[in-house]
Amino acid sequence: MRLAVLKERASGETRVAATPETVKKLIALGLSIAVEAGAGAMASISDAQYREAGAEIAGDAASCLAGAGIVLCVQPPAPAELAMVPRGALLIGTLGAMGNEALVQQFASAGIDACAMELLPRITRAQSMDVLSSQANLAGYRAVIEGAEAFPRGFSMMMTAAGTVPPARVFVVGAGVAGLQAIATARRLGAIVSATDVRPAAKEEIKSLGASFIGVEDEESSKQTGAYAREMSAEFRAKQAALIAETVAKNDIVICTALVMGRKAPVIITAEAVAAMRMGSVVVDIAADAGGNCAATVPGERIVTPNGVTVLGYRNWPARIGVAASGLYARNLMTFVTSFWDKEAGAPKLPADDDIVKGVLLTRGGAVVHPNFQPQAAA
Ligand code: NAD
């Protein structure tokens, strides 16, 4: 069976869905691999490295996709490339399926069996395939590094003959995978760190990393027991806004990572809170792709507010650390393929009753099979 690795075409995307390491492992399954020329260039992987690993380099998307039974991608292929994916092929990537019924329908019409890896269930068996976690981890790290770059002081306390430079104060909003990595990174750089989350379990995790917990603890937050946070009530949000505004004004750098699966990101840092921040402070909003946690965020942009606060609202933070992000992403996808590999058939086998398959498989044999995209799910 032939597996194709496409070059990503989305603006700002630096990642690639396979590395020489994963190519070798996929070949060991019995697959032949075609990599589109230049696919790894933005992730510092040359065509020669893929060739050395045993892949064939295809000059363009059409020759890469010809005869492919499996296609790996980071973002969904553009319509022109999608039209070249052979019927019956398995497409695996972060397909941005939630809220995009039209795209899911397109996969079905094209006869492509599409696996949206962002919908992977948060179960132990799936951890090594969890693209959201691997990418969020690196995004959290990168957010702190870019926040430090934009902050015109230092992070750690420095005692010099000319006096002391105080440590930076960092406040992390949302303590999931990205937020916890942001806390750890800011601590390693010497900052004094605090963080907030609505899930009660996050409090101990925040404290175990040496940061202090700041948050509204009431009956509503005590009910946040799932792996993903639910949207909070207007009453909770008002209480949280007051506490956050007070906290933000005392901090130098705010790292925003709060998300609610499948929804717009909650706005937690109000315009008033930003207006009360000191000149030179920085807000890094890695929730910008989902609209952002900060009212001042302009998705895709770096702006400076009238009171001198730099707000980094870049999109696609994993792409800003593309080499590491490609490495982990490629391993996630390779693990998915190997886990469902049927040796005798020499092809992947996705049992319809498997929890992972039920979570990610959008379409099969020309039909939409995912429960979230059935007519009754939309009603
Ligand atoms: P996420 O990206 O969905 O959200 C980021 C964080 O924002 C979450 O911690 C969430 O609680 C928080 N948040 C949402 N609304 C908020 C608000 N109004 N105010 C403050 N914070 C808010 O989350 P994630 O990084 O995917 O992780 C969610 C949880 O799932 C974590 O506990 C993580 O450890 C767990 N997890 C489990 C597995 C597994 O078991 N395989 C894998 C990955 C993550």
Boltz pocket constraint, residues with backbone or C-beta under 6 A from the ligand:
constraints:
  - pocket:
      binder: B
      contacts: [[A, 121], [A, 122], [A, 123], [A, 124], [A, 126], [A, 127], [A, 130], [A, 132], [A, 133], [A, 136], [A, 173], [A, 174], [A, 175], [A, 176], [A, 177], [A, 178], [A, 179], [A, 196], [A, 197], [A, 198], [A, 199], [A, 202], [A, 226], [A, 227], [A, 228], [A, 229], [A, 230], [A, 232], [A, 257], [A, 258], [A, 259], [A, 260], [A, 261], [A, 266], [A, 268]]
      max_distance: 6.0
